[in-house]
């Protein structure tokens, strides 16, 4: 337990507050955890309360927390400013305490806040002159205020217990709580994969490979579920792919291609234009895909109500684990109010994910003026691949189409662009995990075998 007998209680609390704010300014994930447990009023020092208010507002707008974003916020909002705030913030940043004591610091600040609140209520009761005519109303008011303070701690305790249970469940029953992407490097950053009850946003320019990546993840999850024993007393698992760009046959062709590691077309297969060895590979791939617990719905313009109805209908007979939607901006909505409509769609998808405890992978376009274009687009051929800078096609969260709601509602935001596309159709694709509420951020490079519609990690070799 942290203690310091050489300082007064007030000095000790102020010291803990300073260290806690310093951790938030130096570590974005810690700041998100602090916002989940604390309020600005929990800080005794007015300066720390003001800084935490800014941190909370920035996180609500999905902004990265660091000295630059916080100072810029203060510069732009005079009502948050206090005397010599720049020097004060820089001083806190320089403390740079270890995050090992994060939870204990949060607990101390919360308990100190509760103690101050109880002291205030009790002091007001002692000092007050009760009007015995309105005694019942006055005492009811004081008891209500007292209970609100006490329950703020009990609610916090319940969140702590839930967090511990969630961690334990993820460690022991990982396959039930997560949708693994099938890519070890990505799943490691995501602490195992996409969480149930949450929306993951995947954004990229046209022709980069976002649909192909989504089908890869879809296939990996289907294969895992096909070979995972399930309790016969429970509903069997199901995965749903909603495509508004490709037909069912085109999706199946890609699934077979990535499974057989050969380019597959139904027309050539039916006319037996493949070698005997290729036919054997395709027949094997088809037999494996037939085991997939999945459904595909393609070539229709879906509204958010259509999606909700499909999930509700499937849930009568199945336990829907994973939903892929390709993509957000082809869904049916009023184009004259695009931002408002997109916000409504993502809000409802988040609600659907939580209601049915499923994971949603939502594909998204980027703005036309974004700094990247697919390698098949006209803009991409102005330079040769050798001349292109590796970061030329990089995109950012503010490039995603919409009012900001897709980024805000998503637990995970993944951005994709092609680094290079050498001869032969294969490409190096970067996936940037730019937002991750439950873990770290990071970039991963994958190899895309274009003709096989297959993403592979560079550490793996497949023939």
Buried (B, 14 or more C-beta within 10 A) or exposed (E): EEEEEEEEEEEBBBBBBBBBBBBBBBBBBBBBBBBEBBBBEBBBBEBBBBBBBBBBBBBEEBBBBBBEBBBBBBEEEEEBEEEEBEEBBEEBBEBEBEBEBBBEBBBBBBBBBBBBBBEEBEEEBEEEEEEEEEEEEBEEEBEEBBEEBEEBBEEBEEEBEEBEEEEEEBEEEBEBBBBBBBBEBBBBBBBBBBBBBBBBBBBBBEBBBBBBBBBBBBBBBBBBBBEEEEEEEEBEBBBBBBBBEBEBBBBBBBBBBBBBBBBBBEEEBEEEEBEEEBBEBBEEBBEBBEEBBBBBBBEEEBBBEBBBEBBEEBBEEBBBBBBBBBBBBBBBBEEEEBEEBBBBBBBBBBBBBEEBBBBBBBBBBBBEEBBBBBBEEEEBEEEEBEEBEEEBBBBBBEBBBBBBBBBBBBBBBBBBBBBBBEEEEBBBBBBBBBBBBBBEBBEBBBBBBBEBBBBBBEEEEEE
